Amino acid sequence: MAAYNTITKIFVGEVSSTEDSTIDNSLAKTINDYIETLDDGTGAIISMSSTAYGGTSNVNTGRLFVTLVHKG
């Protein structure tokens, strides 16, 4: 059996408009800041996905969940 040694991080935030990682207190900045703490060898990203609360495709109206899996 393989020992994957992964870490799963779930980010939740309100998204009200287009965001980028330069905007303080935005979900984009929170995720970007976390990714920047990862080592590209031992903390390599395996998977990243997102979904809107309630399954709605319009993420500009509410809560967004982002799941990030990386090596531990």
CORPE-V522989 format. One record per backbone hydrogen bond with DSSP energy under -0.5 kcal/mol. NH is the residue of the N-H (numbers start at 1). CO is the residue of the C=O. If there is no record, write none. Layout:
nh;co
NH;CO
NH;CO
This chain:
nh;co
4;2
7;70
9;7
9;68
11;9
11;66
13;64
15;62
16;14
23;20
24;22
26;23
30;26
31;27
32;28
33;29
34;30
35;31
36;32
37;33
37;34
38;35
43;39
44;41
46;69
47;69
49;67
51;65
53;63
55;52
56;53
59;57
61;58
62;15
62;59
64;13
65;51
66;11
67;49
68;9
68;66
69;47
70;7
71;44
72;5
